[in-house]
């Protein structure tokens, strides 16, 4: 109820930018708010879908055929063998990566929107389609470049038994000693190539749906359930477009513990296709992503927006530092 009341506030002109207004906030305060909101959004979303995410990664890096039935069996066997909390194994590494990644991505997106809005003459209004797509792609690329080694560590922890790596630091130490520091950036290229369409389409779809909603409903801010639906659509489109590259990067990231020697993007794709086929190889686990992805992205976008609204209201009420 508290968030819903705040979610109804905002600019009154539906032609204005339907994202959260930061007018009245100092630039530094605006950046801090975006960083905090993004960090919280990423943490909440990833924790909610962590068991599904771990299961998807295990199938992505193996040659086993994926199906909903097999995914359920894997989750159930993991629960019986290692306990309920084992379904969140690797989530601590995920948080170490996701919190800075989401904070940087959402904050960078807000900054890129302002920069592109000023450049194209749309300051304070919704960006045209191309700059809107560009802002999302640039935000995702910025975050991925700054946090990639943490993604590598998270993938390793997700697919290995707990006896192999005791904690996040142990992963860094063992990879550095046994495989070399360059291994921490294995799979970096397909990650960036995948992030560009994923982040671009995700932010573009979400911002576009909010803009269309504001124009047609006359309400400047959508309700929480509408934000979840818009975010779900954004996640579905973004992840479907970039999924093969996600499989490739996971294979390259975990090559050191799965016995494969993936070297290049094309070489990895050829090997996957020759052994498993196009659909069953490059799109393995996509159906699970169609469940996990929309939920995670919907929660992420909604949490970010509502936290931004709350922080803005608290600032106006004098509860934040001036």
Rosetta blueprint (number, residue, H / E / L):
1 X L
2 X H
3 X H
4 X H
5 X H
6 X H
7 X H
8 X L
9 X L
10 X L
11 X L
12 X L
13 X L
14 X L
15 X L
16 X E
17 X L
18 X L
19 X L
20 X L
21 X L
22 X L
23 X L
24 X L
25 X L
26 X L
27 X H
28 X H
29 X H
30 X H
31 X H
32 X H
33 X H
34 X H
35 X H
36 X H
37 X H
38 X H
39 X H
40 X H
41 X H
42 X H
43 X H
44 X H
45 X H
46 X H
47 X H
48 X H
49 X L
50 X H
51 X H
52 X H
53 X H
54 X H
55 X H
56 X H
57 X H
58 X H
59 X H
60 X H
61 X L
62 X L
63 X L
64 X L
65 X L
66 X L
67 X L
68 X H
69 X H
70 X H
71 X H
72 X H
73 X H
74 X H
75 X H
76 X H
77 X H
78 X H
79 X H
80 X H
81 X H
82 X H
83 X L
84 X H
85 X H
86 X H
87 X H
88 X H
89 X L
90 X L
91 X H
92 X H
93 X H
94 X H
95 X H
96 X H
97 X H
98 X H
99 X H
100 X H
101 X H
102 X H
103 X H
104 X H
105 X H
106 X H
107 X H
108 X H
109 X H
110 X H
111 X H
112 X H
113 X H
114 X H
115 X H
116 X H
117 X H
118 X H
119 X H
120 X H
121 X L
122 X L
123 X L
124 X L
125 X E
126 X L
127 X L
128 X L
129 X H
130 X H
131 X H
132 X H
133 X H
134 X H
135 X H
136 X H
137 X H
138 X H
139 X H
140 X H
141 X H
142 X H
143 X H
144 X H
145 X H
146 X H
147 X H
148 X H
149 X H
150 X H
151 X H
152 X H
153 X H
154 X H
155 X H
156 X H
157 X H
158 X H
159 X H
160 X L
161 X L
162 X L
163 X L
164 X L
165 X L
166 X L
167 X L
168 X H
169 X H
170 X H
171 X H
172 X H
173 X H
174 X H
175 X H
176 X H
177 X H
178 X H
179 X L
180 X L
181 X H
182 X H
183 X H
184 X H
185 X H
186 X L
187 X L
188 X H
189 X H
190 X H
191 X H
192 X H
193 X H
194 X H
195 X H
196 X H
197 X H
198 X H
199 X H
200 X H
201 X H
202 X H
203 X H
204 X H
205 X H
206 X H
207 X H
208 X H
209 X H
210 X H
211 X H
212 X H
213 X H
214 X H
215 X H
216 X H
217 X H
218 X L
219 X L
220 X L
221 X L
222 X L
223 X L
224 X H
225 X H
226 X H
227 X H
228 X H
229 X H
230 X H
231 X H
232 X H
233 X H
234 X H
235 X H
236 X H
237 X H
238 X H
239 X H
240 X H
241 X H
242 X H
243 X H
244 X H
245 X H
246 X H
247 X H
248 X H
249 X H
250 X H
251 X H
252 X H
253 X H
254 X L
255 X H
256 X H
257 X H
258 X H
259 X L
260 X L
261 X L
262 X L
263 X L
264 X L
265 X H
266 X H
267 X H
268 X H
269 X H
270 X H
271 X H
272 X H
273 X H
274 X H
275 X H
276 X H
277 X L
278 X H
279 X H
280 X H
281 X H
282 X H
283 X L
284 X L
285 X L
286 X H
287 X H
288 X H
289 X H
290 X H
291 X H
292 X H
293 X H
294 X H
295 X H
296 X H
297 X H
298 X H
299 X H
300 X H
301 X H
302 X H
303 X H
304 X H
305 X H
306 X H
307 X H
308 X H
309 X H
310 X H
311 X H
312 X H
313 X H
314 X H
315 X H
316 X H
317 X L
318 X L
319 X L
320 X L
321 X L
322 X L
